[in-house]
Amino acid sequence: MPLSPSALVSALNALPPDAVWVMMVVAAFGSVLGMLAAFGRAGVTVFVAVAVLAANLQVLKVVPFVLLPGPVAEGTVVFAATFLATDILTEHYGAAAAREAVWLGFAAHLLMTVLMLLALGYRPLDAEAAGEGLAWALPFHDHLAALFTPAPALFAAGMTSYLASQLLDIRLFLAIRAVTGARALWLRNTASTAASALIDNTLFSTLAFVVFADTPVGWGELWRTYILGTWLVRVGLAVLDTPAMYLAGRLLPERRR
């Protein structure tokens, strides 16, 4: 008998969160390579758009990890994989292809937000109109509203930091390649992502938790908790995704043909 989604979730819930995190890393980086091998440039571009949407939903789930001092919001791994994707595009298809993927990710998030807001604009079904046949649908308006009603401050902070950091990542990647040539792929992958991730964390955290926040957090807490802690995780992910960068060159559909 096949494992149902709810049973799979229950099985994953029984595992340590750190083990599920490892699975998420494998799934995210593996998805980039799988989409590249199957569809080339188009597949990696689609991954960026899907990952931006997924990361902005995952951030609503807060998880306590064994190795971290307090619960943290999800989404870091999937969002970090978008930097792997744009680095692959920059390396093998050029900066224009990478920038196109970045802007398509932005457009996908904006379009999803607009379409879901319009869907939520329909008056919710009441119990009398639903009757017994549609009683199952009654809770879903509230569920969808919880997921897709954007907080304007977080939306503005997230999209501003996303565009700034991703476009910077592409520029830094190209600048390092201009110096190293075809050598040191590990350096341009890791260094460009580490620098742009710091910009992303700094911009998002400052806008979301200081500039747009009703109750701004202190600068010390902002730097230690919201910026530096997550940045160190993202630097680690940039190091972990380096083998995927090297493997990507062997998976290009153009090369395999």
VENTA-V446817 format. One line per field, one symbol per residue. ss: DSSP state (H for helix, E for strand, - for the rest). A space follows every 10 residues. Layout:
# VENTA-V446817
ss->???
This chain:
# VENTA-V446817
ss->----HHHHHH HHH---HHHH HHHHHHHHHH HHHHHHHHH- HHHHHHHHHH HHHHHHHH-- -EE------- -EE--HHHHH HHHHHHHHHH HHH-HHHHHH HHHHHHHHHH HHHHHHHHHH ------HHHH ----HHH--H HHHHHHHH-- -HHHHHHHHH HHHHHHHHHH HHHHHHHHHH ----HHHHHH HHHHHHHHHH HHHHHHHHHH H-------HH HHHHHHHHHH HHHHHHHHHH -HHHHHHHHH H-HHHH-
